[in-house]
Amino acid sequence: MASLLETFKIAGRPLGDVTVEEARRWSKRRKRDALFVEMLTDNLPAHDVIRSRRTAEDARRIFEEAANA
């Protein structure tokens, strides 16, 4: 089994080869992005297209909320 330090990639590079700073920056972006998607889709029907329920303004506002959380 290959090591996750080799197979897990950040910006196309193995995790074991990036700096701690790069890994933390990557992680923060992913947390924000995941929170944004969770907040954007919260309480929406599972089979609906997001655009049919959320506006561009909704997305902008929710992204800002996620970024500041």
Buried (B, 14 or more C-beta within 10 A) or exposed (E): EEEEEEEBEBEEEBBEEBEEEBBEBBEEEEEBEEBBBEBBBEEEEEEEEEEEEBEEEEBEBBBEEBEEE
